[in-house]
Amino acid sequence: MLNRRQLLQSMATLPLLASCNLAVQGGSRNYTPSGLPLRRVDVSDDRVIRTIAGLRPYRSKGFNVSAERMNDKVVIHNYGHGGGGITLSWGTSHLAMELATQTQHRRCAVLGAGAAGLSAARLMQNAGWDVTIYSKDLSPNTTSNVAGGQWSPTSVYSEDSVSPAFHDQFESAMRHAYRYYQNLVGPKYGVRWISNYMVLNQPEADDSLSATYQDMYPQRMRLSPSEHPFDAEHVLHIDTMLIEPAVYLPAMMNDFQIAGGDIVIKEFRDRGEVLQLDEPVIINCTGLGSRQLFNDNDLIPIKGQLTFLLPQEEVDYIIIGNGGLYMFPRSDGILLGGTYERNQWDPTPDPEATRRIIDGHRAFFNAMEDPWA
Ligand SMILES: Cc1cc2nc3c(=O)[nH]c(=O)nc-3n(C[C@H](O)[C@H](O)[C@H](O)COP(=O)(O)OP(=O)(O)OC[C@H]3O[C@@H](n4cnc5c(N)ncnc54)[C@H](O)[C@@H]3O)c2cc1C
């Protein structure tokens, strides 16, 4: 005979059975739309395993994907993705690849080995080009490794600074990226579909990303307080992909090398050094490095800080917008974010921000209903 606790535990591992609401107080509000149990994150100081910070490469005008002739080279820019560079990488790299393949060449240098550089390099290889990556750092020492990895291009531009042409580019990049990532779902690349709960102070704005591009945010539904276990008035559910950088980036680098690509560790100090490269086409994916290399003063850092707790396998949903905070459950830990500090160049984590992040999440999850806890 199972006691009540054992019965509930076994149900938590049998989501389809559990979604029939057998004996679980709270009913369907304790399950994601796919039937997975919504378990509370256990937030306490003694579960903290690391705190990190990184600098988002942000341009209020949005990312720069464009081609320029410099001396005898064609330089194709692909940088400035703000808080959405993991998401958009395949999309902007697709646009960069389209520019590169308009030239007569078949050989290129890719500068940078973050999400943008690796996707650009793979797409150029797929187009039949010889590709060499030049980068001062590789995974795990890139900003892309710091990213949370939710598929959603947030904090990428400021609405009042962008042109209609950029909007078209943005949507095109988003659509390509949405499609490319779906081919990578599975353990090899660390990509999976996951329920997101957006916890809002007021009903979602009509011009939010998920409202504007509803076809790229499946299972989008407004939940009433009786349909979710959180202590919140306005909750929106969507499905997105979660990309785990610690799995995804090494897998991409491996694919690049298996396909015959070379990687050269090199730091460029200025544009002149870049133009000494042998390759006729140069795809610039240096993220924030482009500010100095190509004198782009529109590019600024937005610092973001994350604290990780011990992994909890039973937690399989994302929380966004809990007073600016967010939680992503990853295999390398429960990620608690976050901060957005414009023009902050110092990537050292700030203990006060850590405290705010931990306390905010603890209050949120303590107030969450978890019938199995
Ligand atoms: C806290 C945080 C959370 C985030 N969460 C998300 C998220 O959930 N989803 C999402 O889509 N995005 C997220 N982002 C944003 C994302 O991390 C960035 O947009 C993305 O990493 C940018 O990728 P990149 O390849 O352009 O730049 P990087 O990853 O910075 O790569 C740049 C590369 O260029 C090289 N380089 C730079 N300068 C030089 C030089 N002078 N010479 C040679 N090499 C050089 C670097 O070594 C590196 O290899 C987050 C960012 C932060 C900080």
PDBQT file of the ligand as one rigid body, heavy atoms in Angstrom, charges set to zero:
ROOT
HETATM    1  C1  LIG A 401      22.084  37.876 -17.797  1.00  0.00    +0.000 C 
HETATM    2  C2  LIG A 401      21.782  37.685 -19.260  1.00  0.00    +0.000 A 
HETATM    3  C3  LIG A 401      20.669  36.932 -19.629  1.00  0.00    +0.000 A 
HETATM    4  C4  LIG A 401      20.379  36.771 -20.989  1.00  0.00    +0.000 A 
HETATM    5  N1  LIG A 401      19.323  35.975 -21.330  1.00  0.00    +0.000 NA
HETATM    6  C5  LIG A 401      19.026  35.780 -22.633  1.00  0.00    +0.000 A 
HETATM    7  C6  LIG A 401      17.943  34.929 -22.997  1.00  0.00    +0.000 A 
HETATM    8  O1  LIG A 401      17.251  34.358 -22.144  1.00  0.00    +0.000 OA
HETATM    9  N2  LIG A 401      17.684  34.773 -24.326  1.00  0.00    +0.000 N 
HETATM   10  C7  LIG A 401      18.420  35.375 -25.298  1.00  0.00    +0.000 A 
HETATM   11  O2  LIG A 401      18.119  35.199 -26.472  1.00  0.00    +0.000 OA
HETATM   12  N3  LIG A 401      19.482  36.164 -24.973  1.00  0.00    +0.000 NA
HETATM   13  C8  LIG A 401      19.792  36.392 -23.678  1.00  0.00    +0.000 A 
HETATM   14  N4  LIG A 401      20.841  37.208 -23.319  1.00  0.00    +0.000 N 
HETATM   15  C9  LIG A 401      21.524  37.966 -24.385  1.00  0.00    +0.000 C 
HETATM   16  C10 LIG A 401      22.609  37.161 -25.047  1.00  0.00    +0.000 C 
HETATM   17  O3  LIG A 401      23.498  36.643 -24.094  1.00  0.00    +0.000 OA
HETATM   18  C11 LIG A 401      23.396  38.047 -26.043  1.00  0.00    +0.000 C 
HETATM   19  O4  LIG A 401      22.529  38.778 -26.866  1.00  0.00    +0.000 OA
HETATM   20  C12 LIG A 401      24.254  37.137 -26.914  1.00  0.00    +0.000 C 
HETATM   21  O5  LIG A 401      25.083  36.353 -26.108  1.00  0.00    +0.000 OA
HETATM   22  C13 LIG A 401      25.090  37.920 -27.908  1.00  0.00    +0.000 C 
HETATM   23  O6  LIG A 401      25.800  36.951 -28.641  1.00  0.00    +0.000 OA
HETATM   24  P1  LIG A 401      27.048  37.336 -29.525  1.00  0.00    +0.000 P 
HETATM   25  O7  LIG A 401      27.524  36.101 -30.172  1.00  0.00    +0.000 OA
HETATM   26  O8  LIG A 401      26.686  38.505 -30.372  1.00  0.00    +0.000 OA
HETATM   27  O9  LIG A 401      28.103  37.911 -28.476  1.00  0.00    +0.000 OA
HETATM   28  P2  LIG A 401      29.115  37.152 -27.489  1.00  0.00    +0.000 P 
HETATM   29  O10 LIG A 401      28.526  35.941 -26.896  1.00  0.00    +0.000 OA
HETATM   30  O11 LIG A 401      29.610  38.225 -26.584  1.00  0.00    +0.000 OA
HETATM   31  O12 LIG A 401      30.275  36.694 -28.442  1.00  0.00    +0.000 OA
HETATM   32  C14 LIG A 401      31.196  37.631 -28.964  1.00  0.00    +0.000 C 
HETATM   33  C15 LIG A 401      32.430  36.892 -29.421  1.00  0.00    +0.000 C 
HETATM   34  O13 LIG A 401      33.328  37.828 -30.012  1.00  0.00    +0.000 OA
HETATM   35  C16 LIG A 401      34.612  37.681 -29.441  1.00  0.00    +0.000 C 
HETATM   36  N5  LIG A 401      35.270  38.990 -29.480  1.00  0.00    +0.000 N 
HETATM   37  C17 LIG A 401      34.796  40.159 -28.980  1.00  0.00    +0.000 A 
HETATM   38  N6  LIG A 401      35.685  41.144 -29.199  1.00  0.00    +0.000 NA
HETATM   39  C18 LIG A 401      36.733  40.598 -29.875  1.00  0.00    +0.000 A 
HETATM   40  C19 LIG A 401      37.971  41.094 -30.373  1.00  0.00    +0.000 A 
HETATM   41  N7  LIG A 401      38.307  42.364 -30.230  1.00  0.00    +0.000 N 
HETATM   42  N8  LIG A 401      38.801  40.228 -30.991  1.00  0.00    +0.000 NA
HETATM   43  C20 LIG A 401      38.463  38.926 -31.133  1.00  0.00    +0.000 A 
HETATM   44  N9  LIG A 401      37.324  38.404 -30.663  1.00  0.00    +0.000 NA
HETATM   45  C21 LIG A 401      36.467  39.223 -30.044  1.00  0.00    +0.000 A 
HETATM   46  C22 LIG A 401      34.338  37.169 -28.030  1.00  0.00    +0.000 C 
HETATM   47  O14 LIG A 401      35.474  36.504 -27.500  1.00  0.00    +0.000 OA
HETATM   48  C23 LIG A 401      33.178  36.212 -28.297  1.00  0.00    +0.000 C 
HETATM   49  O15 LIG A 401      33.673  34.968 -28.727  1.00  0.00    +0.000 OA
HETATM   50  C24 LIG A 401      21.187  37.379 -21.974  1.00  0.00    +0.000 A 
HETATM   51  C25 LIG A 401      22.319  38.096 -21.596  1.00  0.00    +0.000 A 
HETATM   52  C26 LIG A 401      22.619  38.258 -20.255  1.00  0.00    +0.000 A 
HETATM   53  C27 LIG A 401      23.850  39.013 -19.872  1.00  0.00    +0.000 C 
ENDROOT
TORSDOF 0
